[in-house]
């Protein structure tokens, strides 16, 4: 087994695990429950770790994590055509009036 990602945020670790599994890479999370012991272990020793089961998947996993988590593309913010509210690029609907972006 090989470690491919380490982070204190459990949501990011689980997102990375899901992305790898969707790409056919078997992986496991270690130290997931050690965050509560962070004061005793030190913060650098309490981060959750994502490990791939097969060494042959390591380079593919690292590339996927780099492109999908570490350097994930971001969408520009957009202005709603209905209510003219500015929305974050990650929103699929206007947060204020639930309209779709123009052109969809």
Secondary structure, 3 states (H helix, E strand, C coil): CEEEEEECCHHHHHHHHHHHHHCCCCEEEECCCCHHHHHHHCHHHCCEEEEECCHHHHHHHHHHHHHHHHCCCCCCCEECCCCCCEECCCCCECCCCCCECCCC
